[in-house]
Amino acid sequence: MLTVSTSLTNCLRGIRNAWHFQHAVSFVIKLVCGNFCSALLTP
């Protein structure tokens, strides 16, 4: 029972890390695109 609980915890931890990674990547993309667009709009 302990190994099942541990593997489930590790799986959830991996999902949580992947979720944070996805948010971090989308945030960086928005930041870069925002800076790029503002650079294009400024004369």
PDB file as gemmi writes it, atoms N, CA and C in Angstrom:
CRYST1    1.000    1.000    1.000  90.00  90.00  90.00 P 1                      
ATOM      1  N   MET A   1       0.836  -1.206   0.000  1.00  0.00           N  
ATOM      2  CA  MET A   1       0.000   0.000   0.000  1.00  0.00           C  
ATOM      3  C   MET A   1       0.867   1.252   0.000  1.00  0.00           C  
ATOM      4  N   LEU A   2       1.979   1.165   0.691  1.00  0.00           N  
ATOM      5  CA  LEU A   2       2.861   2.329   0.787  1.00  0.00           C  
ATOM      6  C   LEU A   2       3.458   2.679  -0.576  1.00  0.00           C  
ATOM      7  N   THR A   3       3.824   1.651  -1.361  1.00  0.00           N  
ATOM      8  CA  THR A   3       4.413   1.920  -2.670  1.00  0.00           C  
ATOM      9  C   THR A   3       3.390   2.537  -3.621  1.00  0.00           C  
ATOM     10  N   VAL A   4       2.136   2.116  -3.526  1.00  0.00           N  
ATOM     11  CA  VAL A   4       1.091   2.698  -4.371  1.00  0.00           C  
ATOM     12  C   VAL A   4       0.902   4.167  -4.016  1.00  0.00           C  
ATOM     13  N   SER A   5       0.882   4.461  -2.721  1.00  0.00           N  
ATOM     14  CA  SER A   5       0.719   5.843  -2.278  1.00  0.00           C  
ATOM     15  C   SER A   5       1.904   6.692  -2.717  1.00  0.00           C  
ATOM     16  N   THR A   6       3.097   6.136  -2.614  1.00  0.00           N  
ATOM     17  CA  THR A   6       4.297   6.879  -2.998  1.00  0.00           C  
ATOM     18  C   THR A   6       4.315   7.148  -4.498  1.00  0.00           C  
ATOM     19  N   SER A   7       3.974   6.127  -5.295  1.00  0.00           N  
ATOM     20  CA  SER A   7       3.977   6.317  -6.742  1.00  0.00           C  
ATOM     21  C   SER A   7       2.901   7.314  -7.158  1.00  0.00           C  
ATOM     22  N   LEU A   8       1.763   7.289  -6.472  1.00  0.00           N  
ATOM     23  CA  LEU A   8       0.699   8.244  -6.772  1.00  0.00           C  
ATOM     24  C   LEU A   8       1.154   9.660  -6.432  1.00  0.00           C  
ATOM     25  N   THR A   9       1.839   9.803  -5.306  1.00  0.00           N  
ATOM     26  CA  THR A   9       2.350  11.117  -4.910  1.00  0.00           C  
ATOM     27  C   THR A   9       3.375  11.614  -5.919  1.00  0.00           C  
ATOM     28  N   ASN A  10       4.253  10.731  -6.366  1.00  0.00           N  
ATOM     29  CA  ASN A  10       5.256  11.119  -7.357  1.00  0.00           C  
ATOM     30  C   ASN A  10       4.592  11.513  -8.669  1.00  0.00           C  
ATOM     31  N   CYS A  11       3.539  10.805  -9.042  1.00  0.00           N  
ATOM     32  CA  CYS A  11       2.821  11.123 -10.272  1.00  0.00           C  
ATOM     33  C   CYS A  11       2.170  12.499 -10.163  1.00  0.00           C  
ATOM     34  N   LEU A  12       1.524  12.757  -9.033  1.00  0.00           N  
ATOM     35  CA  LEU A  12       0.886  14.060  -8.838  1.00  0.00           C  
ATOM     36  C   LEU A  12       1.922  15.173  -8.802  1.00  0.00           C  
ATOM     37  N   ARG A  13       3.071  14.886  -8.206  1.00  0.00           N  
ATOM     38  CA  ARG A  13       4.135  15.883  -8.161  1.00  0.00           C  
ATOM     39  C   ARG A  13       4.617  16.200  -9.572  1.00  0.00           C  
ATOM     40  N   GLY A  14       4.740  15.172 -10.409  1.00  0.00           N  
ATOM     41  CA  GLY A  14       5.153  15.379 -11.789  1.00  0.00           C  
ATOM     42  C   GLY A  14       4.123  16.190 -12.560  1.00  0.00           C  
ATOM     43  N   ILE A  15       2.836  15.914 -12.326  1.00  0.00           N  
ATOM     44  CA  ILE A  15       1.776  16.672 -12.995  1.00  0.00           C  
ATOM     45  C   ILE A  15       1.818  18.132 -12.547  1.00  0.00           C  
ATOM     46  N   ARG A  16       2.033  18.343 -11.249  1.00  0.00           N  
ATOM     47  CA  ARG A  16       2.086  19.705 -10.736  1.00  0.00           C  
ATOM     48  C   ARG A  16       3.284  20.449 -11.319  1.00  0.00           C  
ATOM     49  N   ASN A  17       4.425  19.770 -11.408  1.00  0.00           N  
ATOM     50  CA  ASN A  17       5.605  20.401 -11.985  1.00  0.00           C  
ATOM     51  C   ASN A  17       5.378  20.729 -13.454  1.00  0.00           C  
ATOM     52  N   ALA A  18       4.731  19.828 -14.180  1.00  0.00           N  
ATOM     53  CA  ALA A  18       4.440  20.075 -15.588  1.00  0.00           C  
ATOM     54  C   ALA A  18       3.477  21.254 -15.735  1.00  0.00           C  
ATOM     55  N   TRP A  19       2.499  21.351 -14.821  1.00  0.00           N  
ATOM     56  CA  TRP A  19       1.545  22.451 -14.860  1.00  0.00           C  
ATOM     57  C   TRP A  19       2.261  23.779 -14.638  1.00  0.00           C  
ATOM     58  N   HIS A  20       3.148  23.826 -13.637  1.00  0.00           N  
ATOM     59  CA  HIS A  20       3.904  25.046 -13.374  1.00  0.00           C  
ATOM     60  C   HIS A  20       4.813  25.378 -14.553  1.00  0.00           C  
ATOM     61  N   PHE A  21       5.409  24.351 -15.155  1.00  0.00           N  
ATOM     62  CA  PHE A  21       6.286  24.571 -16.298  1.00  0.00           C  
ATOM     63  C   PHE A  21       5.502  25.160 -17.466  1.00  0.00           C  
ATOM     64  N   GLN A  22       4.281  24.646 -17.690  1.00  0.00           N  
ATOM     65  CA  GLN A  22       3.454  25.157 -18.779  1.00  0.00           C  
ATOM     66  C   GLN A  22       3.098  26.619 -18.542  1.00  0.00           C  
ATOM     67  N   HIS A  23       2.740  26.957 -17.300  1.00  0.00           N  
ATOM     68  CA  HIS A  23       2.414  28.343 -16.984  1.00  0.00           C  
ATOM     69  C   HIS A  23       3.631  29.241 -17.140  1.00  0.00           C  
ATOM     70  N   ALA A  24       4.796  28.765 -16.721  1.00  0.00           N  
ATOM     71  CA  ALA A  24       6.016  29.561 -16.840  1.00  0.00           C  
ATOM     72  C   ALA A  24       6.348  29.812 -18.304  1.00  0.00           C  
ATOM     73  N   VAL A  25       6.208  28.787 -19.133  1.00  0.00           N  
ATOM     74  CA  VAL A  25       6.504  28.942 -20.558  1.00  0.00           C  
ATOM     75  C   VAL A  25       5.531  29.919 -21.202  1.00  0.00           C  
ATOM     76  N   SER A  26       4.245  29.800 -20.893  1.00  0.00           N  
ATOM     77  CA  SER A  26       3.261  30.711 -21.482  1.00  0.00           C  
ATOM     78  C   SER A  26       3.501  32.135 -21.003  1.00  0.00           C  
ATOM     79  N   PHE A  27       3.925  32.289 -19.737  1.00  0.00           N  
ATOM     80  CA  PHE A  27       4.209  33.623 -19.219  1.00  0.00           C  
ATOM     81  C   PHE A  27       5.398  34.240 -19.948  1.00  0.00           C  
ATOM     82  N   VAL A  28       6.444  33.453 -20.168  1.00  0.00           N  
ATOM     83  CA  VAL A  28       7.629  33.957 -20.871  1.00  0.00           C  
ATOM     84  C   VAL A  28       7.277  34.324 -22.306  1.00  0.00           C  
ATOM     85  N   ILE A  29       6.459  33.495 -22.958  1.00  0.00           N  
ATOM     86  CA  ILE A  29       6.064  33.784 -24.344  1.00  0.00           C  
ATOM     87  C   ILE A  29       5.260  35.079 -24.404  1.00  0.00           C  
ATOM     88  N   LYS A  30       4.325  35.255 -23.452  1.00  0.00           N  
ATOM     89  CA  LYS A  30       3.541  36.493 -23.427  1.00  0.00           C  
ATOM     90  C   LYS A  30       4.443  37.692 -23.174  1.00  0.00           C  
ATOM     91  N   LEU A  31       5.412  37.526 -22.280  1.00  0.00           N  
ATOM     92  CA  LEU A  31       6.325  38.615 -21.953  1.00  0.00           C  
ATOM     93  C   LEU A  31       7.160  38.995 -23.173  1.00  0.00           C  
ATOM     94  N   VAL A  32       7.707  38.007 -23.861  1.00  0.00           N  
ATOM     95  CA  VAL A  32       8.539  38.268 -25.036  1.00  0.00           C  
ATOM     96  C   VAL A  32       7.701  38.876 -26.154  1.00  0.00           C  
ATOM     97  N   CYS A  33       6.508  38.323 -26.389  1.00  0.00           N  
ATOM     98  CA  CYS A  33       5.645  38.857 -27.444  1.00  0.00           C  
ATOM     99  C   CYS A  33       5.201  40.272 -27.106  1.00  0.00           C  
ATOM    100  N   GLY A  34       4.906  40.535 -25.842  1.00  0.00           N  
ATOM    101  CA  GLY A  34       4.508  41.876 -25.429  1.00  0.00           C  
ATOM    102  C   GLY A  34       5.629  42.878 -25.644  1.00  0.00           C  
ATOM    103  N   ASN A  35       6.843  42.501 -25.288  1.00  0.00           N  
ATOM    104  CA  ASN A  35       7.982  43.392 -25.490  1.00  0.00           C  
ATOM    105  C   ASN A  35       8.245  43.590 -26.974  1.00  0.00           C  
ATOM    106  N   PHE A  36       8.092  42.538 -27.762  1.00  0.00           N  
ATOM    107  CA  PHE A  36       8.333  42.623 -29.193  1.00  0.00           C  
ATOM    108  C   PHE A  36       7.294  43.521 -29.857  1.00  0.00           C  
ATOM    109  N   CYS A  37       6.020  43.361 -29.491  1.00  0.00           N  
ATOM    110  CA  CYS A  37       4.951  44.174 -30.077  1.00  0.00           C  
ATOM    111  C   CYS A  37       5.099  45.634 -29.667  1.00  0.00           C  
ATOM    112  N   SER A  38       5.447  45.883 -28.409  1.00  0.00           N  
ATOM    113  CA  SER A  38       5.616  47.266 -27.972  1.00  0.00           C  
ATOM    114  C   SER A  38       6.818  47.894 -28.673  1.00  0.00           C  
ATOM    115  N   ALA A  39       7.844  47.105 -28.966  1.00  0.00           N  
ATOM    116  CA  ALA A  39       8.998  47.628 -29.693  1.00  0.00           C  
ATOM    117  C   ALA A  39       8.610  47.958 -31.132  1.00  0.00           C  
ATOM    118  N   LEU A  40       7.715  47.174 -31.713  1.00  0.00           N  
ATOM    119  CA  LEU A  40       7.268  47.451 -33.074  1.00  0.00           C  
ATOM    120  C   LEU A  40       6.379  48.689 -33.128  1.00  0.00           C  
ATOM    121  N   LEU A  41       5.571  48.898 -32.076  1.00  0.00           N  
ATOM    122  CA  LEU A  41       4.624  50.008 -32.096  1.00  0.00           C  
ATOM    123  C   LEU A  41       5.290  51.347 -31.799  1.00  0.00           C  
ATOM    124  N   THR A  42       6.387  51.314 -31.055  1.00  0.00           N  
ATOM    125  CA  THR A  42       7.041  52.589 -30.731  1.00  0.00           C  
ATOM    126  C   THR A  42       7.883  53.040 -31.912  1.00  0.00           C  
ATOM    127  N   PRO A  43       7.843  54.311 -32.238  1.00  0.00           N  
ATOM    128  CA  PRO A  43       8.600  54.812 -33.402  1.00  0.00           C  
ATOM    129  C   PRO A  43      10.096  54.865 -33.131  1.00  0.00           C  
TER     130      PRO A  43                                                      
END                                                                             
